[in-house]
Amino acid sequence: MTLRSPFGPNTGNSRAIPGSRFLLAVCALALSACQTAAPEATAQRGDIAAPMPGQTEVAADICLASAMVPAVAPGSIGESLDEVPLEEHRFAVPCPDQMDTDFLASLQRALIVRGYHEGTVSGEMDSATTEAIRRYQRPRGLDSEILSLDAARALGLVAVSRASL
């Protein structure tokens, strides 16, 4: 059985489908509109006026970050992902001075071992690492690319105090 090209005899030259470049450009533009910028960590050491929910005061050695997260689970009330309202969520994070190259390399190794990170160990907070952080934290109730202190503790990167046990 011989297959024939819809563009005529096969002369060895490949021919593009008419309008395919335009279609490809439109698809690329549509996909780029779906991309969201990574949230920036706004970690501050103990100088946030109000404590986190459930806390009566903020300790001076704790850093907090905030991220805009869905106020409700997407699709839980018949809304599309674009219609889900966002709310600010504040949470404890490792302080910026703790997140040096060695810490980030350990974070990447911990995420690789658990199957969340597919990149290389670079010791830098790259897009592969932030996406791996999001994939790790999402099932634990935090849909953010900013590493929470709880996640860092669960990954064995930050010591857990005896008082919290």
N, C-alpha and C positions, 0 to 999 in steps of 0.2 A: 504494500500500500504506500503510495507516494503522497506526501503532503505538499500542497501548493501554497505559496505565499499569496495573501490577498492583494499584494502590490505588484503582481506580475511575476515573470520568471526570476528565479534566483540567480543573480549575476555576481554574487559575492559581496555586493554592497549592502550594508544594513540601511534600512529606511525607517524613519521615525513615523509614528502615527500622527497624522495631521492634527495640530492643536495640542499635542502631548506636552510641549514645553509650557504652554499657557496653563494647562491643567496641573502640571507639576508645580508651577509657581503658585497657583491658587491654593493647592493642598499645603504647600510649605508655609504660606502665609497664614492659613487657617490653623495649622498646628502650632505655629509660633505664638498665636494669640492665646493658646491654651496654657502656655508656660507662665508660671508665676515666679516672681523673684524670691530668692531665699530670704527668710526673715533675718533681721540683724539682731544679734544678741545685745540686749541693753542691760548687761550685768552691772550692778552697782553694789558696793560693799556696805550693807547695813544702813544706807542713808535714805532709804525709801520711807516716807512718813508713816504709811499704814502697814501693819503686819499682813502676812498671808492669811487666808481663811483658816481658822482653827488655831491661830497663834495669838497670843496676847501682846507679844512684843517681838521686835526683830533684833537678833543678836548682831553684834558688831562684826563678827567674823563670817557671816553668811552673805553670799551674793545672790541677788535675785535677778531674774530675767522676765520679760513679758513677751508674749506672742499672741497674735490674733488667731484664734481657733474657732471651729464651728460651735455655735451656741447649742445646737442640737445635732444629732447624728444625721448625716445627709440621707435623704429619702425616708426618714422616719415619720414625717408628716406630709408626705406626698410632694415635697419640694425637690426641684432639680438641684444639682450641686452649685450652680450659679446663684440660686435664690436662698441658700442657707445663710442665715445671719451669723456674723462673726462677733466674738466678744474677746476682750482682753483677758488673758489668763496669766497670772504671775506665779512663778515657781522658783524654788531654790536651784542654783546651778553651781558647778565648780567655778571658783573665782578665776578671772583672766590670768592672774599670775601663776596659777596652778597648771594652766593648760599650755605647757611648754611643748617642745618637739617630742620629748620622751613620753609625756602623757598622751599626746595625740597618736604616737606610734603604738602605744599600748592599747589605746581605744580602738584603733584600726585592727590590731591583731585580735582583740576580744570580739569584735564584730565579725571578722572573717571566720574565726573558729565556730561561731554560732550561726553562720550562713547568711548574715545580713549584708556583708560588705564583699564586693567582688573585685575591688580595685587592688592596688598595691599598697604596701606600708611605706608611706612617704613622710609621716610626721607632720603633715600639713592638713589643715581643715579645707579639703577640696570638696567639689560637688558630690563625688562618690561617697565621701564620708558623711556629709550632711544628709544625703538620701538614706544611707544605711542607718543613721541615728533615727531618722523619722520612721523607717520600717521597724526598727527595734522598739521604739516607744509607742507607736500607734496602738498595738494590742494591749498596752499597759495603761491606756487612757490619756495619753498626751500626743497629739498629732502635731509635732513640732520638730524642726531640724536643729533646734538648740538642745544640747545635752543637758538633761536635768540631773540634779544631785542624786535623786533616787535611782535613776538609770546608771549613773556612774558607780554608785554603791553596789547595785545589783550585778554590774559587770566586773566588780572587784577592783575598781580603779581608785576608789576613795575609801578610806577606813570608816568603819561604822563605830560610833562611840558606844561604850558599854551602857550608857544611860538610855540609849534608844533601843536596847535589846530587851 
